[in-house]
Amino acid sequence: MAELKIDAVVFDVLGTLVDEPAGLRAGIRALTPSPDAAGTERLLLLWQRHIEREQRRVLDGDRPYVTGDLLDREAAGLVAEAAGVGDPAAVEALARSARRLPPWPDTVAGLARIAGRFPLIGLSNASRTALLGLNAHAGLRWHQALSAEDARTYKPDPAVYRLAVTVAGVPPERLLMVAAHAWDLRGAQALGLRTAYVARPVGDPPTPADRFDLYAEGLADLAEQLDLP
C-alpha cells in the first residue's frame, strides 16, 4: 500500500493473537469442575474486572506499579475464594493458566506471512515471564517481544508504545500497531503510530469516531491489505 509506508509491525498479544478468555476458562474448570457454564463465566468476569480495575489504578496513580504476574495471582485468589477453593497450589495453577492461552486459528500462519516482509514486535501488558510462556504455548513468532513491565506501567500509557519505537529505531509513523482493542489503538495513535484494527470475538470494537488506518477481519485479511504474498 503506497499510502501506508511502514518499517515494522507491532502486535498486541492478549485477545489479538491469543484467545485469553478460553485459556482462563480452562484454568477455572481445572480449579473447580463443578460450576456450570454460567458459573464459569461469572468467575471469568471476576478475574477480568480485577485485572482491568487494578491496571487502571496503576495508570491513575492510585496504586504503585506491580507486575502482571502479581495481578494474575490476585485475580486467581479472588476466583478461588469465590469458588470455595483454598488450596494454594490450585490457586497458583490457576494464576499460571494466564500463560497457557490458545492462539486464534489464523494467528500462527498470519504472523509467519507478515514476518516474511516486516520485522514483528510483540507489545503486551503481560509480564516478561508470562510472555515467555505465552509465546511458547501458542507458537507465536516474533523478532522482538516487549512487555509493559519494561516501562513499569500498562497500556495505554504512552511509555509502553515508546518501547516499540525505541527498539525499532524508526519514527512512530513508520510502525503499524495491530490490535483487537480500540482503546489500545487509540493509545498507539496518540504517540503517532499507524493503526490496524483486527476483529476478534473478544476485544473492544471501534466506535464511529475512531479513525484507524486499516480495518481487517483477521490476519489473512490484514496481510492482503498490506499487499503481502
N, C-alpha and C positions, 0 to 999 in steps of 0.2 A: 504494500500500500504506500504510494508515494507520499501521501499526506501524513503518514504516521511513521516518522523516522526514529527508530529506537535501536539501542545497542544491547539491551538485556531485558529479560522478563523476570519480574518479581511476583512470586505466588504466595498468597495466603495459604495456610495449610488446613486448619480446623474448619470443617464444613465445606471448604472449597475443593480440597483434594481427598479428604477422608470423611467418612460418614460418622461424625462424632456421636450423635445420639445412638446409633446402632451399637457402637462399641461399649458405651456406658450402659445401655440396656442389658447387654450380655454380662457385664460385671455385676449389675444389680440382680439379675436372675441367678448368678452363681452365688451371690451373697445370701439370698433368700428366695428359694424356688417357689414359695407359697403364693406371692401376690399374683392376682390375675393381671391382664393387660392394663387395665385402668390403674391398678395399684403400682405397676411398674412405671407407668407414665407419671404418676404423682411423685414418685421417688426421683425420677429423672428430672422433673421440673424443679424439685427441691435443690438438686445438685446445680442445675443451670442457673437458677436465681441466685444462689450463693456466690458462684463464680462471677457472675455479671455484677452483682452488688459490690463485692469486695474489690474487684478491679476498678470499678467506678470510684470507690472510696480512696484508693491509691491515687487515681488520676486527679481527684478533687483535693488531695492533700489531707484527707481526713484519716488516713492510715499510712504509716511508714511502708515503704516498698517491701513486699515479701514475694518470694518466688512462686511461680505457678504450681510447683510441687507441693508447697505448703497449702496453697488454696485447695488443691485436689484432696489433700489429706483432711482438711477441714470439711470439705463437701462430703467426703466419704464417711466421716464421723457423724455428720448430721443425718445422712441417709441410713446408716446403720442404726443409729438411735431410733429413728422413726420406724424402722423395720423390726426393732426389738432385738438387734444383734449386738452383743457386747464383746465378741472375740477380737482382740487386737489384730491377730493375724488375718482375720477375714476382712477387717477394715482396711488394712494395708493392701491386701489383694484387690479390694475394690478401688482404692486410690490408684493402683498401678494399671487398672483397666483403661485409664485415660491415655495410656501409652500403646494400647493394642486396639487401634481403630482401623476398620477396613477401608481400603480405597474405594472410591466410586468406580464403576465398571470401565470408564474411559480414562481414568487417571494415568495409569502406568504407560499405556500406549501414547496418550496425548503428550505427556511430559517428554517421552523419547522423541516424538515427532518434532516438538518445538525446540528441544535441545539440539537437534540437527542443524539449526540455524542460529540460535541465540544462547548465550550463557543464561543459566537458570539460577535464580536466587530464591530460596525459601525464606519467608519472613513471618514469624509466628509469635503469638503470645505464650505459646508453650515454652517451658524451660529448656535449657540446653540438654539436660539429661532426658527429658521427655521427648524432645525432637529426635534424639538418637534412637530411642525405642520406636517412635512413630515411623521414622524413615525405614528402619529395618523391617518392621512388621508389615508395613503397607507397600514396601518395594519402591519408595519414592526416589527418583533420580535428581540429584542436584549437582551443581558446580560449587555452590556455597549455601549452607543453611544457617540462618541467623535467628537468634532468639531475642525477644524483647528484654530478656534478662540482662543482656549486654548493655542496655540503656537504663536498666533499673526502673522501668515504668512499663506501661502497656499501651498498645494501640488503642485509640488513635492519637496518642501523643506524638507530635512531630519528631521527637528524638528517635523513635523506633524506625520510622521511614528513612531518617537520616543515616541509619546504619547501612541500609542498602545502597544509598547514594555514595557513601564513603567507600564501601567495598568495591562498587562498580567503577568508581573513579571517573564518572561522567556527569554532566549536568542532570538535574532531576527530570527534565523534559525528555531525556533520552532513555528513560526507564518506563516500562509498562507494568503497572500494578494490576494483578488479576485477582479477583475475589468474588465470592458469592454473597458478600455483605456490603450493602451500600454505605454503611457507616464507615467501613474500612476504606473504601474507595474515596469517600469524601476526605478522610484524613490524609491519604496519599496525595489527593488532588490539591489540598491546601499547601503542600510543600512543593508542588509543581510537577509531580509525576503524571504521566499519561495513565489512563484508567480503562480497564475492561471488566465488565460485569459478566459473570458466568452463572447461569441459572442452575440452582440445585434444589432438591426437595426441601432442604433446610436452608436457613440463611436469612438475609434481610434484603428483600427486593427493593429496587429503586423506586423513588417517588416520581411523580410527573415533573417535579422541579429539578431532578438530577439530570446532569448533562455529562455522561461518560463518553469516552472516545469510541468504545466498542461495546456491543451487547451480544453475547453468544449463548447458544442453547447448551453448549458443552465444549469440551476441549477440542473435539474434531472440528466443530464449527469455528472456534477461535483460530485454529490452525488455518482453516480455509480463508478466513478474513485477513490473516497475516500473509496470505499467498505462499503458504508452505507446501512442499511436495508431499 
